[in-house]
Structure formats: structure tokens, C-alpha cells
Amino acid sequence: MNIEYNIDGESLTVQVPEGCTFSNGEKMCLSKHFNDITKTKDWYEKGYVIVESEPFLNVQKVKVELTKCISKILLSSGAIRDTEHFKLEDYHNYVSEELHQEIIKKFVTLNQNILILK
């Protein structure tokens, strides 16, 4: 059975098993009934606003610098042979879960004193 969704003007089809049962509960704001960490924020009642980050954060520069750092760690661990051809999008093709955890530790150690937003 296919279920059709339209989210923000984009169509999405999801295949679900035949005989799948759907139900709904009472209409409630779950945030008020659970430990929502945003409750203490001054904007909680108004909600959040999506802002353009480009004036204060260059996403492309962050990605370039992140790629350089991660590729150097991968090179030193022997996971890649050179940094020139490494793409961040392919990161998980090179690492196991164990190596991923080691790389996180190295990354944090290397970057704990670096402020990305310059």
C-alpha cells in the first residue's frame, strides 16, 4: 500500500505493509507534557525563526575547513592514501564505527581551541 504525503509543496510516497492500521490520539502540544529543553528559552511561546546564516556563518568555508581537518586525521590513521581526492560526503565509506569514534576524539582534541566563526 502506498501513502501519499505533500510536505511544503513536495510530494512523497511511502510504501507501507498492507493492513497497516493508522490511528490518532487527542490533539495536544507534546512539548508541554515532556521534558522539552526549549521551554526555558525566551522565544518558547513565540516559536523559533529560521534566519539566513550567511551574514555570520560561511557554510562553504566551514565545510572546506572541516574536510581538510577530517582528511588529515583519516590520512594519519591510514584510512585514506591522500587528502587531495577526499570528499566529506564519502566519509562513511572510509570508516568503521570504531574508527569513527576515534576520529571524533581526535577532531575534538585538535579543534577544542579553534573558533569556527571568525
FIKOLZA-1660 file (N, C-alpha, C; in steps of 0.1 Angstrom, whole numbers, plus 5000, padded with zeros to 4 digits):
% residues 118
   i   px   py   pz ch aa at
   1 5009 4988 5000  A  M  N
   1 5000 5000 5000  A  M CA
   1 5009 5012 5000  A  M  C
   2 5005 5022 4992  A  N  N
   2 5013 5035 4992  A  N CA
   2 5005 5046 4999  A  N  C
   3 5012 5054 5006  A  I  N
   3 5006 5066 5013  A  I CA
   3 5013 5078 5006  A  I  C
   4 5005 5087 5002  A  E  N
   4 5010 5100 4996  A  E CA
   4 5010 5111 5006  A  E  C
   5 5021 5118 5007  A  Y  N
   5 5022 5130 5016  A  Y CA
   5 5026 5142 5007  A  Y  C
   6 5022 5153 5011  A  N  N
   6 5026 5166 5005  A  N CA
   6 5031 5175 5016  A  N  C
   7 5044 5176 5016  A  I  N
   7 5051 5184 5026  A  I CA
   7 5058 5196 5020  A  I  C
   8 5054 5208 5024  A  D  N
   8 5059 5220 5018  A  D CA
   8 5060 5220 5003  A  D  C
   9 5049 5215 4997  A  G  N
   9 5048 5215 4983  A  G CA
   9 5055 5204 4975  A  G  C
  10 5062 5195 4983  A  E  N
  10 5068 5184 4977  A  E CA
  10 5061 5171 4980  A  E  C
  11 5059 5163 4969  A  S  N
  11 5051 5150 4971  A  S CA
  11 5061 5139 4975  A  S  C
  12 5056 5131 4984  A  L  N
  12 5064 5120 4989  A  L CA
  12 5055 5107 4990  A  L  C
  13 5060 5096 4984  A  T  N
  13 5052 5084 4985  A  T CA
  13 5059 5074 4994  A  T  C
  14 5052 5069 5004  A  V  N
  14 5058 5059 5013  A  V CA
  14 5051 5046 5012  A  V  C
  15 5058 5035 5010  A  Q  N
  15 5053 5022 5009  A  Q CA
  15 5051 5016 5023  A  Q  C
  16 5040 5011 5027  A  V  N
  16 5037 5005 5040  A  V CA
  16 5031 4992 5037  A  V  C
  17 5032 4983 5047  A  P  N
  17 5026 4969 5045  A  P CA
  17 5011 4970 5044  A  P  C
  18 5005 4962 5036  A  E  N
  18 4990 4961 5035  A  E CA
  18 4984 4958 5049  A  E  C
  19 4973 4963 5052  A  G  N
  19 4967 4961 5065  A  G CA
  19 4973 4969 5076  A  G  C
  20 4982 4978 5073  A  C  N
  20 4987 4987 5083  A  C CA
  20 4976 4996 5089  A  C  C
  21 4975 4997 5102  A  T  N
  21 4964 5004 5109  A  T CA
  21 4970 5018 5113  A  T  C
  22 4962 5028 5111  A  F  N
  22 4966 5041 5115  A  F CA
  22 4955 5046 5125  A  F  C
  23 4960 5054 5134  A  S  N
  23 4951 5060 5144  A  S CA
  23 4957 5073 5149  A  S  C
  24 4949 5081 5155  A  N  N
  24 4954 5093 5161  A  N CA
  24 4949 5095 5175  A  N  C
  25 4956 5102 5182  A  G  N
  25 4952 5105 5196  A  G CA
  25 4946 5118 5198  A  G  C
  26 4946 5123 5210  A  E  N
  26 4940 5136 5212  A  E CA
  26 4950 5147 5208  A  E  C
  27 4945 5158 5204  A  K  N
  27 4953 5169 5199  A  K CA
  27 4959 5176 5211  A  K  C
  28 4972 5176 5212  A  M  N
  28 4979 5182 5223  A  M CA
  28 4993 5186 5219  A  M  C
  29 4998 5196 5226  A  C  N
  29 5012 5200 5224  A  C CA
  29 5021 5191 5233  A  C  C
  30 5029 5182 5226  A  L  N
  30 5037 5173 5234  A  L CA
  30 5048 5180 5242  A  L  C
  31 5052 5191 5237  A  S  N
  31 5063 5199 5244  A  S CA
  31 5059 5202 5258  A  S  C
  32 5046 5205 5261  A  K  N
  32 5042 5208 5274  A  K CA
  32 5041 5196 5284  A  K  C
  33 5041 5184 5278  A  H  N
  33 5039 5172 5286  A  H CA
  33 5052 5164 5288  A  H  C
  34 5063 5168 5281  A  F  N
  34 5075 5161 5282  A  F CA
  34 5087 5171 5286  A  F  C
  35 5098 5166 5288  A  N  N
  35 5110 5174 5292  A  N CA
  35 5116 5181 5280  A  N  C
  36 5109 5192 5275  A  D  N
  36 5113 5199 5263  A  D CA
  36 5124 5209 5268  A  D  C
  37 5136 5208 5262  A  I  N
  37 5147 5216 5267  A  I CA
  37 5145 5231 5262  A  I  C
  38 5136 5233 5253  A  T  N
  38 5134 5247 5248  A  T CA
  38 5124 5255 5256  A  T  C
  39 5118 5248 5266  A  K  N
  39 5108 5255 5275  A  K CA
  39 5114 5267 5282  A  K  C
  40 5126 5267 5285  A  T  N
  40 5133 5277 5293  A  T CA
  40 5138 5289 5284  A  T  C
  41 5136 5288 5271  A  K  N
  41 5141 5298 5262  A  K CA
  41 5131 5309 5261  A  K  C
  42 5136 5322 5259  A  D  N
  42 5127 5333 5259  A  D CA
  42 5118 5333 5247  A  D  C
  43 5122 5326 5237  A  W  N
  43 5114 5325 5224  A  W CA
  43 5104 5314 5224  A  W  C
  44 5103 5306 5235  A  Y  N
  44 5095 5294 5235  A  Y CA
  44 5080 5297 5231  A  Y  C
  45 5074 5307 5237  A  E  N
  45 5060 5309 5234  A  E CA
  45 5058 5314 5220  A  E  C
  46 5067 5322 5215  A  K  N
  46 5066 5328 5201  A  K CA
  46 5069 5317 5191  A  K  C
  47 5078 5308 5194  A  G  N
  47 5083 5298 5185  A  G CA
  47 5096 5303 5179  A  G  C
  48 5103 5295 5171  A  Y  N
  48 5116 5298 5166  A  Y CA
  48 5114 5305 5152  A  Y  C
  49 5125 5311 5148  A  V  N
  49 5125 5317 5135  A  V CA
  49 5137 5312 5127  A  V  C
  50 5135 5309 5115  A  I  N
  50 5146 5305 5106  A  I CA
  50 5152 5317 5100  A  I  C
  51 5165 5319 5102  A  V  N
  51 5172 5331 5097  A  V CA
  51 5183 5326 5087  A  V  C
  52 5187 5335 5078  A  E  N
  52 5197 5333 5069  A  E CA
  52 5211 5334 5076  A  E  C
  53 5218 5323 5076  A  S  N
  53 5231 5322 5084  A  S CA
  53 5243 5329 5076  A  S  C
  54 5241 5331 5064  A  E  N
  54 5253 5336 5056  A  E CA
  54 5259 5349 5061  A  E  C
  55 5252 5358 5066  A  P  N
  55 5258 5370 5071  A  P CA
  55 5269 5368 5082  A  P  C
  56 5267 5357 5090  A  F  N
  56 5276 5355 5101  A  F CA
  56 5283 5341 5101  A  F  C
  57 5279 5333 5091  A  L  N
  57 5285 5319 5090  A  L CA
  57 5286 5315 5076  A  L  C
  58 5298 5314 5071  A  N  N
  58 5301 5309 5057  A  N CA
  58 5301 5294 5057  A  N  C
  59 5290 5288 5053  A  V  N
  59 5288 5274 5054  A  V CA
  59 5299 5267 5045  A  V  C
  60 5301 5273 5033  A  Q  N
  60 5311 5267 5024  A  Q CA
  60 5325 5267 5030  A  Q  C
  61 5329 5277 5037  A  K  N
  61 5342 5278 5043  A  K CA
  61 5343 5268 5054  A  K  C
  62 5332 5266 5062  A  V  N
  62 5332 5257 5073  A  V CA
  62 5334 5243 5067  A  V  C
  63 5327 5240 5056  A  K  N
  63 5328 5226 5050  A  K CA
  63 5342 5224 5045  A  K  C
  64 5348 5234 5038  A  V  N
  64 5362 5232 5033  A  V CA
  64 5371 5230 5045  A  V  C
  65 5370 5237 5055  A  E  N
  65 5380 5235 5067  A  E CA
  65 5377 5222 5074  A  E  C
  66 5365 5218 5075  A  L  N
  66 5361 5205 5081  A  L CA
  66 5367 5194 5073  A  L  C
  67 5365 5195 5060  A  T  N
  67 5370 5185 5051  A  T CA
  67 5386 5184 5052  A  T  C
  68 5393 5195 5053  A  K  N
  68 5407 5195 5054  A  K CA
  68 5411 5187 5067  A  K  C
  69 5405 5191 5078  A  C  N
  69 5408 5185 5091  A  C CA
  69 5405 5170 5092  A  C  C
  70 5393 5166 5087  A  I  N
  70 5389 5152 5087  A  I CA
  70 5398 5144 5078  A  I  C
  71 5402 5150 5067  A  S  N
  71 5410 5142 5057  A  S CA
  71 5424 5140 5063  A  S  C
  72 5429 5150 5070  A  K  N
  72 5443 5148 5076  A  K CA
  72 5442 5137 5087  A  K  C
  73 5432 5137 5095  A  I  N
  73 5430 5126 5105  A  I CA
  73 5429 5113 5098  A  I  C
  74 5421 5112 5088  A  L  N
  74 5420 5099 5080  A  L CA
  74 5433 5095 5074  A  L  C
  75 5441 5104 5069  A  L  N
  75 5454 5101 5064  A  L CA
  75 5463 5096 5074  A  L  C
  76 5463 5102 5086  A  S  N
  76 5472 5098 5097  A  S CA
  76 5468 5084 5102  A  S  C
  77 5455 5081 5101  A  S  N
  77 5451 5068 5106  A  S CA
  77 5452 5057 5096  A  S  C
  78 5456 5061 5083  A  G  N
  78 5458 5051 5073  A  G CA
  78 5445 5047 5065  A  G  C
  79 5434 5055 5068  A  A  N
  79 5421 5051 5062  A  A CA
  79 5421 5056 5047  A  A  C
  80 5429 5067 5044  A  I  N
  80 5430 5072 5030  A  I CA
  80 5444 5073 5027  A  I  C
  81 5447 5073 5014  A  R  N
  81 5461 5074 5009  A  R CA
  81 5466 5089 5007  A  R  C
  82 5456 5097 5003  A  D  N
  82 5459 5111 5001  A  D CA
  82 5447 5120 5004  A  D  C
  83 5450 5132 5007  A  T  N
  83 5438 5141 5011  A  T CA
  83 5432 5148 4999  A  T  C
  84 5439 5148 4988  A  E  N
  84 5435 5156 4976  A  E CA
  84 5422 5151 4970  A  E  C
  85 5419 5138 4970  A  H  N
  85 5407 5133 4964  A  H CA
  85 5396 5130 4974  A  H  C
  86 5398 5133 4987  A  F  N
  86 5388 5130 4997  A  F CA
  86 5376 5140 4996  A  F  C
  87 5364 5135 4997  A  K  N
  87 5352 5143 4998  A  K CA
  87 5345 5139 5011  A  K  C
  88 5341 5150 5018  A  L  N
  88 5334 5148 5031  A  L CA
  88 5321 5139 5029  A  L  C
  89 5315 5140 5018  A  E  N
  89 5303 5132 5015  A  E CA
  89 5305 5117 5015  A  E  C
  90 5318 5113 5013  A  D  N
  90 5322 5099 5012  A  D CA
  90 5328 5094 5025  A  D  C
  91 5328 5102 5036  A  Y  N
  91 5334 5099 5048  A  Y CA
  91 5331 5085 5054  A  Y  C
  92 5318 5082 5054  A  H  N
  92 5315 5069 5060  A  H CA
  92 5318 5057 5051  A  H  C
  93 5323 5059 5039  A  N  N
  93 5328 5048 5031  A  N CA
  93 5342 5044 5035  A  N  C
  94 5349 5053 5043  A  Y  N
  94 5362 5050 5047  A  Y CA
  94 5364 5045 5062  A  Y  C
  95 5353 5047 5070  A  V  N
  95 5355 5044 5084  A  V CA
  95 5345 5034 5089  A  V  C
  96 5350 5026 5099  A  S  N
  96 5341 5017 5107  A  S CA
  96 5335 5025 5118  A  S  C
  97 5326 5020 5125  A  E  N
  97 5321 5027 5137  A  E CA
  97 5332 5029 5147  A  E  C
  98 5341 5020 5149  A  E  N
  98 5352 5021 5159  A  E CA
  98 5361 5033 5154  A  E  C
  99 5365 5033 5142  A  L  N
  99 5374 5043 5137  A  L CA
  99 5367 5057 5137  A  L  C
 100 5354 5057 5135  A  H  N
 100 5346 5069 5135  A  H CA
 100 5347 5075 5149  A  H  C
 101 5346 5067 5160  A  Q  N
 101 5347 5072 5174  A  Q CA
 101 5361 5077 5177  A  Q  C
 102 5371 5071 5172  A  E  N
 102 5385 5076 5173  A  E CA
 102 5387 5089 5166  A  E  C
 103 5381 5091 5155  A  I  N
 103 5382 5103 5147  A  I CA
 103 5375 5114 5154  A  I  C
 104 5364 5112 5160  A  I  N
 104 5357 5122 5167  A  I CA
 104 5365 5127 5179  A  I  C
 105 5372 5118 5186  A  K  N
 105 5380 5122 5197  A  K CA
 105 5392 5130 5192  A  K  C
 106 5398 5126 5181  A  K  N
 106 5410 5134 5176  A  K CA
 106 5405 5147 5171  A  K  C
 107 5393 5148 5164  A  F  N
 107 5388 5160 5159  A  F CA
 107 5386 5170 5171  A  F  C
 108 5379 5165 5181  A  V  N
 108 5376 5174 5193  A  V CA
 108 5389 5179 5199  A  V  C
 109 5399 5170 5200  A  T  N
 109 5412 5174 5206  A  T CA
 109 5419 5185 5198  A  T  C
 110 5419 5183 5185  A  L  N
 110 5425 5192 5176  A  L CA
 110 5418 5206 5175  A  L  C
 111 5405 5206 5177  A  N  N
 111 5398 5218 5174  A  N CA
 111 5392 5224 5187  A  N  C
 112 5396 5220 5199  A  Q  N
 112 5389 5225 5211  A  Q CA
 112 5392 5240 5213  A  Q  C
 113 5403 5245 5208  A  N  N
 113 5407 5259 5209  A  N CA
 113 5404 5267 5197  A  N  C
 114 5398 5261 5187  A  I  N
 114 5396 5268 5174  A  I CA
 114 5381 5273 5174  A  I  C
 115 5379 5286 5171  A  L  N
 115 5366 5291 5169  A  L CA
 115 5363 5292 5154  A  L  C
 116 5353 5284 5150  A  I  N
 116 5350 5283 5135  A  I CA
 116 5345 5297 5130  A  I  C
 117 5337 5303 5138  A  L  N
 117 5331 5316 5134  A  L CA
 117 5341 5327 5136  A  L  C
 118 5348 5331 5125  A  K  N
 118 5359 5341 5126  A  K CA
 118 5353 5354 5121  A  K  C
% end
